[in-house]
Amino acid sequence: MKSFDPANARGILDGDVGYRWTLNRDFVDAKTVGGLSGSAHAFLNMAVECFLVGYDDPATQLLKRAFDWLTMAIKDQEKPRAYGANGTEAQRYRDLAMCSWLLHNVHDVENLKRFVEYEDRFLIGSKIGRDKTNVSLTLVGYVDAGAYENALERFADAGLSAPESLSSVRNEAQMCYVISRHRLGQEYSEAEVESTTKKFLKRSVNGWLTDGHFLRASEWMKIVHWREGKAGFSPKEAVLKCYETQERGHYVTTDC
């Protein structure tokens, strides 16, 4: 597999449909078609990419734009074309919480709590709540929110399989299961989770970056590396931990 190439990413970000074009999107046009929250999600993803390649000023501009557009979408109860009751709201609050973290170095408890409330309503009793792929991609948000019991409930509802052993952890759902069980004091030692997390990220991060899933990678970096109120990494420094999997092939985790 090819490795994420920062120089190539900078070339694209500087191109015709790069960050300048993105920042020039018109607010009124987006609002008219119910596209504020969708655009904000794209801004947020691109902001993380900008941090990864040293474009800090554009990253901050994108984050501020995303925050403002999400705030307005929530205030107006925006109904995009592809609207899913509760699921759309959940994504907005999840994105807004990530904006708060990246902009202000805070763990946005209130917006993450709202994400969990809306996502539970969206998943419980629905076909999507039994879709293994969709639930797997959602569980990391629950873990970020510290909603470990909810994560395990959604894991079970979807019929996802717990790993037979820590060495068999192969996907995000199983990694979320392991972290949730550990943080609830139910299973697995800190050393075991640390080792498993290192291996999981070594296998996963480069693929996320090369496929353009920058926001997904940053959410994992927050969970693994950042702790509010403790001396350590800033959000940007946590995001840049993505590179360790390519340069040295290991991660350092704490308090997992």
SERO-4910 file (N, C-alpha, C, O; in steps of 0.05 Angstrom, whole numbers):
BEGIN
 pado doro    nc1    nc2    nc3   cac1   cac2   cac3    cc1    cc2    cc3    oc1    oc2    oc3
  Met    A     17    -24      0      0      0      0     17     25      0     38     26     14
  Lys    A     10     45    -16     25     70    -17     21     85     10      1     81     24
  Ser    A     41    101     16     39    117     41     27    145     35     29    155     13
  Phe    A     15    156     55      5    183     53     28    202     46     48    202     60
  Asp    A     24    219     26     45    237     16     37    266     22     20    277      8
  Pro    A     49    278     42     42    306     48     47    325     25     31    344     21
  Ala    A     68    321     10     74    339    -13     51    337    -34     43    358    -44
  Asn    A     42    314    -39     20    310    -58     -5    323    -47    -21    335    -62
  Ala    A    -10    320    -21    -34    331     -9    -33    362    -10    -53    374    -15
  Arg    A     -9    373     -6     -7    403     -8    -13    412    -36    -26    433    -40
  Gly    A     -4    397    -56    -10    404    -84    -39    404    -89    -49    423   -103
  Ile    A    -54    385    -79    -83    384    -83    -96    407    -68   -115    420    -78
  Leu    A    -87    412    -43    -99    433    -27    -94    461    -39   -110    479    -35
  Asp    A    -72    464    -54    -66    489    -67    -80    491    -95    -79    512   -107
  Gly    A    -93    470   -104   -104    468   -130   -131    483   -133   -140    497   -116
  Asp    A   -143    478   -157   -167    492   -164   -191    486   -146   -208    503   -142
  Val    A   -191    462   -134   -213    455   -116   -202    450    -88   -213    433    -73
  Gly    A   -181    464    -81   -168    461    -55   -181    478    -34   -205    484    -35
  Tyr    A   -165    486    -14   -176    500      9   -186    528      2   -206    537     14
  Arg    A   -174    541    -17   -184    568    -24   -211    566    -36   -229    582    -29
  Trp    A   -215    547    -54   -241    543    -66   -262    536    -45   -285    546    -46
  Thr    A   -254    519    -27   -272    510     -5   -281    534     12   -304    536     19
  Leu    A   -261    551     19   -267    573     36   -285    594     22   -297    611     35
  Asn    A   -285    593     -4   -302    612    -20   -330    603    -24   -346    617    -37
  Arg    A   -338    580    -13   -365    571    -15   -384    591     -3   -378    602     18
  Asp    A   -406    596    -16   -424    617     -7   -444    607     14   -457    587     10
  Phe    A   -445    622     36   -463    614     58   -492    613     49   -506    594     55
  Val    A   -501    634     36   -529    636     28   -536    613      9   -558    601     12
  Asp    A   -519    608    -10   -524    586    -29   -527    559    -14   -545    543    -19
  Ala    A   -508    554      4   -509    529     20   -534    528     37   -547    507     39
  Lys    A   -541    550     50   -565    550     67   -590    545     51   -608    532     60
  Thr    A   -591    556     27   -615    554     10   -621    525      3   -644    517      2
  Val    A   -600    509     -1   -604    481     -8   -601    462     15   -600    438     11
  Gly    A   -601    472     40   -598    455     63   -571    442     65   -568    420     74
  Gly    A   -550    457     56   -524    445     55   -504    455     75   -480    450     72
  Leu    A   -513    468     96   -494    479    116   -479    457    131   -454    458    132
  Ser    A   -493    438    141   -480    417    158   -463    399    140   -441    391    149
  Gly    A   -472    393    116   -455    377     98   -430    390     90   -408    378     89
  Ser    A   -432    416     84   -408    432     77   -389    433    101   -365    431     98
  Ala    A   -400    438    125   -384    440    149   -369    414    154   -345    415    163
  His    A   -381    391    149   -367    366    152   -343    364    134   -322    355    141
  Ala    A   -346    374    109   -324    374     90   -302    394     99   -279    388     96
  Phe    A   -310    417    110   -291    436    120   -274    423    142   -250    426    143
  Leu    A   -287    409    160   -274    397    183   -254    376    174   -232    375    184
  Asn    A   -262    359    155   -244    339    145   -220    351    131   -197    342    135
  Met    A   -224    372    116   -202    386    102   -184    400    122   -160    402    118
  Ala    A   -195    411    144   -179    424    164   -159    405    176   -136    413    180
  Val    A   -167    381    182   -149    361    193   -127    355    173   -103    353    180
  Glu    A   -134    352    147   -114    348    126    -94    371    126    -70    367    123
  Cys    A   -104    396    129    -86    419    129    -67    418    152    -43    424    149
  Phe    A    -76    411    176    -58    408    199    -36    388    193    -13    391    201
  Leu    A    -43    366    180    -24    345    174     -2    353    155     19    341    155
  Val    A     -7    373    139     13    382    119     25    409    126     39    421    109
  Gly    A     19    420    150     31    445    158     17    470    150     28    492    151
  Tyr    A     -8    467    140    -24    490    132    -42    499    155    -66    495    154
  Asp    A    -29    510    176    -44    515    200    -65    538    197    -87    536    208
  Asp    A    -58    559    183    -76    582    180   -101    573    165   -124    579    174
  Pro    A    -99    560    142   -123    550    128   -139    531    145   -163    532    145
  Ala    A   -125    514    161   -139    496    178   -157    511    198   -180    504    202
  Thr    A   -146    532    210   -161    547    230   -185    561    217   -206    562    228
  Gln    A   -180    572    193   -202    585    178   -225    565    172   -248    572    175
  Leu    A   -217    541    164   -237    521    158   -253    512    183   -277    508    182
  Leu    A   -239    510    205   -251    502    230   -271    523    239   -293    517    248
  Lys    A   -263    548    238   -281    570    246   -306    571    228   -328    575    237
  Arg    A   -302    567    202   -324    566    183   -343    542    190   -367    545    190
  Ala    A   -331    519    195   -347    495    201   -363    500    227   -386    493    228
  Phe    A   -350    512    247   -364    517    272   -388    535    268   -410    530    278
  Asp    A   -384    556    253   -406    576    248   -429    563    232   -452    567    239
  Trp    A   -422    548    212   -443    536    195   -458    514    210   -482    511    207
  Leu    A   -444    498    226   -457    478    242   -476    491    262   -498    481    266
  Thr    A   -467    512    275   -483    525    295   -509    536    282   -530    534    294
  Met    A   -507    547    258   -530    557    245   -549    534    236   -573    536    238
  Ala    A   -537    512    226   -553    489    218   -569    478    241   -592    470    238
  Ile    A   -556    477    264   -570    467    288   -592    486    297   -614    478    304
  Lys    A   -586    512    297   -606    532    305   -630    531    286   -653    534    296
  Asp    A   -625    528    260   -647    528    241   -660    501    237   -679    498    222
  Gln    A   -650    480    251   -659    453    247   -660    446    218   -680    436    207
  Glu    A   -637    451    205   -634    447    176   -642    418    168   -635    399    181
  Lys    A   -657    416    146   -665    391    134   -651    387    107   -661    397     87
  Pro    A   -628    375    106   -614    371     81   -630    351     63   -649    339     72
  Arg    A   -621    349     38   -635    331     19   -634    302     29   -654    288     28
  Ala    A   -612    294     39   -609    267     49   -612    267     80   -593    262     95
  Tyr    A   -636    274     89   -641    277    117   -649    251    130   -666    236    119
  Gly    A   -637    244    153   -645    221    168   -651    231    197   -633    239    211
  Ala    A   -676    229    205   -684    239    231   -666    228    253   -662    203    254
  Asn    A   -656    245    270   -638    238    292   -610    233    283   -591    242    295
  Gly    A   -606    218    261   -579    213    251   -566    238    241   -542    242    246
  Thr    A   -580    255    227   -569    280    217   -561    298    241   -540    309    241
  Glu    A   -579    299    260   -573    316    284   -549    305    299   -532    320    309
  Ala    A   -547    279    301   -525    266    315   -498    274    302   -479    281    316
  Gln    A   -497    272    276   -472    279    262   -464    308    266   -441    314    269
  Arg    A   -484    326    266   -478    354    271   -465    359    298   -445    373    300
  Tyr    A   -476    346    319   -465    350    345   -437    337    348   -419    348    361
  Arg    A   -434    314    335   -408    301    335   -387    319    321   -365    322    331
  Asp    A   -394    330    298   -376    348    284   -370    374    300   -347    383    301
  Leu    A   -391    385    313   -387    409    328   -368    404    352   -352    421    358
  Ala    A   -370    381    364   -352    374    386   -323    372    376   -305    380    390
  Met    A   -319    361    352   -292    359    341   -281    387    335   -258    392    339
  Cys    A   -299    405    325   -291    433    320   -281    445    347   -260    459    347
  Ser    A   -296    441    368   -289    453    394   -262    442    403   -246    458    414
  Trp    A   -258    417    399   -232    405    407   -209    417    392   -189    427    403
  Leu    A   -211    417    365   -189    426    348   -185    456    351   -162    466    348
  Leu    A   -206    472    355   -203    501    358   -195    510    385   -179    528    389
  His    A   -206    497    406   -204    508    433   -191    489    453   -189    496    477
  Asn    A   -182    465    444   -168    447    462   -185    438    486   -176    437    508
  Val    A   -211    433    480   -229    425    501   -244    400    492   -248    395    469
  His    A   -252    384    512   -269    361    507   -298    370    511   -307    376    533
  Asp    A   -313    372    489   -339    385    488   -360    365    498   -374    352    483
  Val    A   -363    364    525   -380    344    537   -409    347    528   -422    328    522
  Glu    A   -419    372    527   -447    376    521   -455    367    493   -475    354    489
  Asn    A   -438    375    474   -445    367    446   -441    337    441   -455    325    425
  Leu    A   -421    325    455   -418    296    453   -441    282    466   -450    261    456
  Lys    A   -451    293    488   -475    281    501   -499    282    482   -514    262    480
  Arg    A   -502    304    468   -524    306    449   -521    287    426   -540    275    416
  Phe    A   -496    284    417   -490    264    396   -500    236    404   -514    223    389
  Val    A   -493    228    428   -500    201    437   -530    199    439   -541    178    431
  Glu    A   -544    219    450   -573    218    452   -586    215    425   -604    198    422
  Tyr    A   -578    231    406   -590    229    379   -582    203    365   -599    191    351
  Glu    A   -557    195    368   -548    171    354   -562    146    365   -569    128    350
  Asp    A   -566    145    391   -582    123    403   -610    122    392   -620    101    384
  Arg    A   -623    145    390   -650    146    378   -650    136    349   -668    122    340
  Phe    A   -629    143    335   -627    136    307   -622    106    303   -634     94    285
  Leu    A   -606     94    321   -598     66    317   -617     46    330   -622     25    319
  Ile    A   -627     53    353   -643     33    368   -669     26    354   -685     44    347
  Gly    A   -672      1    349   -697     -9    336   -698     -4    306   -719    -10    294
  Ser    A   -676      5    294   -677     10    265   -659    -10    250   -642    -24    263
  Lys    A   -663    -13    224   -647    -31    208   -618    -21    209   -599    -38    209
  Ile    A   -613      5    209   -586     15    209   -572      7    234   -547      2    234
  Gly    A   -587      5    256   -575     -3    281   -565    -32    281   -551    -41    299
  Arg    A   -574    -47    261   -564    -75    258   -545    -78    234   -536   -100    228
  Asp    A   -537    -55    223   -518    -56    201   -490    -54    212   -482    -34    223
  Lys    A   -475    -76    210   -449    -78    223   -430    -56    214   -415    -45    230
  Thr    A   -430    -49    188   -411    -29    178   -417     -2    189   -399     12    198
  Asn    A   -443      6    188   -450     33    198   -445     35    228   -435     56    237
  Val    A   -452     15    243   -448     16    272   -419     17    278   -410     31    296
  Ser    A   -403      2    264   -374      1    269   -362     29    266   -345     37    281
  Leu    A   -371     44    245   -361     71    240   -371     91    261   -358    112    265
  Thr    A   -393     85    274   -405    103    294   -393     99    321   -392    118    337
  Leu    A   -384     75    328   -376     69    355   -353     86    365   -351     92    389
  Val    A   -335     95    347   -313    111    356   -323    137    368   -311    148    386
  Gly    A   -345    148    358   -357    172    369   -367    167    397   -364    184    415
  Tyr    A   -378    144    402   -387    137    429   -363    135    448   -364    145    471
  Val    A   -341    123    439   -318    121    456   -306    149    462   -298    154    484
  Asp    A   -305    166    441   -296    193    446   -313    207    467   -303    223    483
  Ala    A   -339    202    466   -358    215    485   -356    202    513   -368    213    532
  Gly    A   -342    180    516   -341    166    541   -366    151    547   -371    143    570
  Ala    A   -382    146    526   -407    131    530   -402    101    525   -412     90    505
  Tyr    A   -386     89    542   -377     62    538   -399     41    540   -400     22    524
  Glu    A   -417     45    558   -439     26    561   -457     27    536   -466      7    526
  Asn    A   -462     52    526   -478     55    502   -464     41    478   -476     28    461
  Ala    A   -437     45    477   -422     33    455   -425      2    455   -429    -10    434
  Leu    A   -423    -10    479   -425    -39    481   -454    -48    474   -457    -69    462
  Glu    A   -474    -32    481   -501    -39    474   -506    -38    444   -518    -56    433
  Arg    A   -495    -17    431   -499    -15    402   -483    -37    388   -491    -48    367
  Phe    A   -460    -44    399   -443    -66    389   -459    -92    389   -460   -107    370
  Ala    A   -472    -97    411   -488   -122    414   -513   -121    396   -519   -141    383
  Asp    A   -526    -99    395   -550    -96    378   -545   -102    349   -561   -113    335
  Ala    A   -521    -94    340   -513    -98    312   -504   -127    306   -499   -134    283
  Gly    A   -502   -143    327   -493   -170    323   -463   -172    317   -454   -192    305
  Leu    A   -448   -152    325   -419   -153    321   -406   -173    340   -416   -178    362
  Ser    A   -384   -184    331   -371   -205    347   -347   -194    362   -330   -181    351
  Ala    A   -346   -200    388   -323   -193    404   -299   -209    395   -302   -231    385
  Pro    A   -275   -197    397   -252   -212    388   -247   -237    405   -251   -236    429
  Glu    A   -238   -258    392   -232   -283    407   -209   -279    426   -207   -291    447
  Ser    A   -191   -261    418   -168   -253    434   -159   -226    425   -167   -216    404
  Leu    A   -142   -213    441   -132   -187    433   -116   -187    408   -116   -168    392
  Ser    A   -103   -209    403    -87   -212    378   -104   -214    353    -94   -211    331
  Ser    A   -130   -219    357   -148   -222    334   -164   -196    328   -181   -197    310
  Val    A   -159   -174    342   -173   -149    337   -165   -139    309   -141   -136    304
  Arg    A   -185   -135    292   -179   -127    265   -194   -103    255   -188    -93    234
  Asn    A   -214    -94    270   -230    -71    259   -237    -52    281   -231    -57    305
  Glu    A   -248    -29    273   -255     -8    292   -275    -17    313   -272     -9    337
  Ala    A   -295    -32    305   -315    -41    324   -302    -57    347   -308    -53    370
  Gln    A   -285    -76    340   -272    -92    360   -253    -76    378   -251    -81    402
  Met    A   -239    -56    366   -222    -39    382   -238    -22    401   -230    -18    424
  Cys    A   -261    -12    392   -279      3    410   -290    -15    432   -293     -6    455
  Tyr    A   -296    -40    426   -305    -59    446   -284    -63    467   -290    -62    491
  Val    A   -259    -66    459   -237    -71    478   -233    -46    496   -231    -49    520
  Ile    A   -232    -23    484   -228      2    500   -251      6    519   -247     14    542
  Ser    A   -275      2    509   -299      6    526   -299    -13    550   -304     -5    573
  Arg    A   -293    -38    545   -293    -58    567   -271    -51    587   -275    -53    611
  His    A   -248    -42    577   -226    -35    595   -233    -10    612   -229    -10    636
  Arg    A   -244     10    599   -250     35    614   -273     33    633   -276     49    651
  Leu    A   -289     12    629   -310      6    649   -300    -12    671   -315    -19    689
  Gly    A   -275    -20    669   -264    -38    689   -274    -66    688   -273    -81    708
  Gln    A   -283    -75    664   -294   -101    661   -275   -122    651   -277   -146    657
  Glu    A   -255   -113    636   -237   -133    623   -212   -118    612   -214    -95    606
  Tyr    A   -191   -133    610   -166   -123    597   -150   -104    615   -162    -86    627
  Ser    A   -124   -108    615   -107    -90    631    -98    -66    613   -101    -67    589
  Glu    A    -87    -46    626    -78    -23    612    -56    -30    592    -56    -21    570
  Ala    A    -38    -48    601    -16    -56    583    -26    -71    559    -16    -68    537
  Glu    A    -47    -88    563    -58   -103    541    -71    -84    521    -68    -88    497
  Val    A    -86    -65    531   -100    -46    513    -80    -29    498    -83    -23    474
  Glu    A    -59    -20    512    -38     -4    499    -26    -19    476    -22     -8    454
  Ser    A    -18    -44    481     -6    -60    460    -24    -64    436    -16    -62    413
  Thr    A    -49    -71    442    -69    -76    421    -75    -51    405    -77    -52    380
  Thr    A    -76    -28    418    -81     -3    405    -59      4    386    -64     13    363
  Lys    A    -34      0    394    -11      6    377    -13    -10    351     -9      1    330
  Lys    A    -19    -36    354    -20    -53    330    -43    -45    312    -41    -45    288
  Phe    A    -66    -39    324    -89    -31    309    -84     -6    293    -90     -4    269
  Leu    A    -72     14    306    -67     39    292    -45     36    270    -47     49    249
  Lys    A    -26     20    276     -5     15    256    -17      3    230     -8     10    208
  Arg    A    -37    -14    233    -50    -26    210    -69     -7    196    -74     -9    172
  Ser    A    -80     13    211   -103     28    201    -98     56    191   -110     65    172
  Val    A    -80     71    205    -79    100    201    -71    107    172    -83    125    160
  Asn    A    -51     94    161    -42    101    134    -65     98    114    -68    114     96
  Gly    A    -81     77    117   -103     72     99   -124     94    102   -135    103     81
  Trp    A   -130    103    126   -148    125    130   -139    150    115   -154    163    101
  Leu    A   -113    156    119   -102    181    107   -102    179     76   -110    198     63
  Thr    A    -93    157     65    -92    155     36   -120    155     24   -123    162      0
  Asp    A   -140    146     39   -167    146     29   -182    172     35   -205    175     28
  Gly    A   -169    191     48   -181    217     53   -198    218     78   -213    237     81
  His    A   -196    198     95   -213    198    120   -197    211    143   -191    199    163
  Phe    A   -192    237    139   -175    252    158   -189    256    185   -177    254    206
  Leu    A   -215    262    183   -230    266    208   -232    240    224   -230    241    249
  Arg    A   -235    218    211   -235    192    225   -209    187    239   -209    178    262
  Ala    A   -187    193    226   -161    189    239   -158    207    263   -147    199    283
  Ser    A   -167    232    260   -163    252    282   -180    244    306   -171    248    329
  Glu    A   -203    232    302   -219    223    324   -205    201    340   -206    201    365
  Trp    A   -192    183    326   -177    163    340   -152    174    354   -145    166    376
  Met    A   -139    194    342   -116    207    355   -124    220    381   -110    220    400
  Lys    A   -148    233    381   -158    245    405   -163    225    427   -154    229    450
  Ile    A   -175    203    420   -181    182    440   -155    171    452   -153    166    476
  Val    A   -136    166    435   -112    152    443    -91    170    457    -78    162    476
  His    A    -88    194    446    -66    211    455    -72    235    472    -55    245    487
  Trp    A    -96    245    471   -102    271    484   -118    267    509   -137    250    510
  Arg    A   -111    282    530   -126    281    555   -131    309    565   -111    324    570
  Glu    A   -155    318    568   -162    345    576   -152    350    605   -154    333    622
  Gly    A   -140    374    608   -132    382    635   -106    370    645    -98    374    668
  Lys    A    -92    355    627    -67    343    635    -45    354    616    -50    359    592
  Ala    A    -21    357    627      1    364    610      5    343    589      4    319    594
  Gly    A      9    352    564     12    332    543      9    345    516     20    366    510
  Phe    A     -6    332    499     -8    340    471    -31    360    467    -52    358    478
  Ser    A    -26    380    449    -47    397    439    -63    381    418    -53    360    410
  Pro    A    -86    390    410   -101    376    389    -84    373    364    -84    351    352
  Lys    A    -70    394    355    -54    391    331    -32    370    335    -27    354    318
  Glu    A    -19    371    358      2    351    364     -9    323    364      4    304    355
  Ala    A    -33    320    374    -46    294    374    -52    285    346    -47    261    339
  Val    A    -62    303    329    -67    296    301    -41    287    287    -41    268    271
  Leu    A    -19    301    293      6    295    279     18    268    288     37    258    276
  Lys    A      6    256    309     14    229    317      8    209    295     18    187    295
  Cys    A     -9    217    276    -15    199    253     11    190    240     13    168    230
  Tyr    A     31    208    239     56    202    225     73    181    238     90    169    225
  Glu    A     69    177    263     86    157    277     83    129    266    102    113    266
  Thr    A     59    123    256     55     96    245     72     92    220     78     69    213
  Gln    A     78    114    205     94    111    181    124    113    187    140     99    175
  Glu    A    131    131    206    159    136    210    172    117    229    195    108    225
  Arg    A    157    109    250    170     91    270    154     66    276    163     48    290
  Gly    A    129     65    264    113     41    267    103     35    295     98     12    301
  His    A    101     56    312     90     50    339     76     75    350     80     97    340
  Tyr    A     59     70    369     45     92    383     50     89    413     56     68    423
  Val    A     47    112    426     48    112    455     21    120    465     10    141    458
  Thr    A      8    103    481    -18    109    492    -17    111    522      0     99    535
  Thr    A    -35    127    532    -37    130    561    -65    128    570    -83    136    555
  Asp    A    -70    118    594    -96    118    606   -117    105    589   -140    114    589
  Cys    A   -110     84    574   -130     70    559   -145     51    576   -163     36    567
***
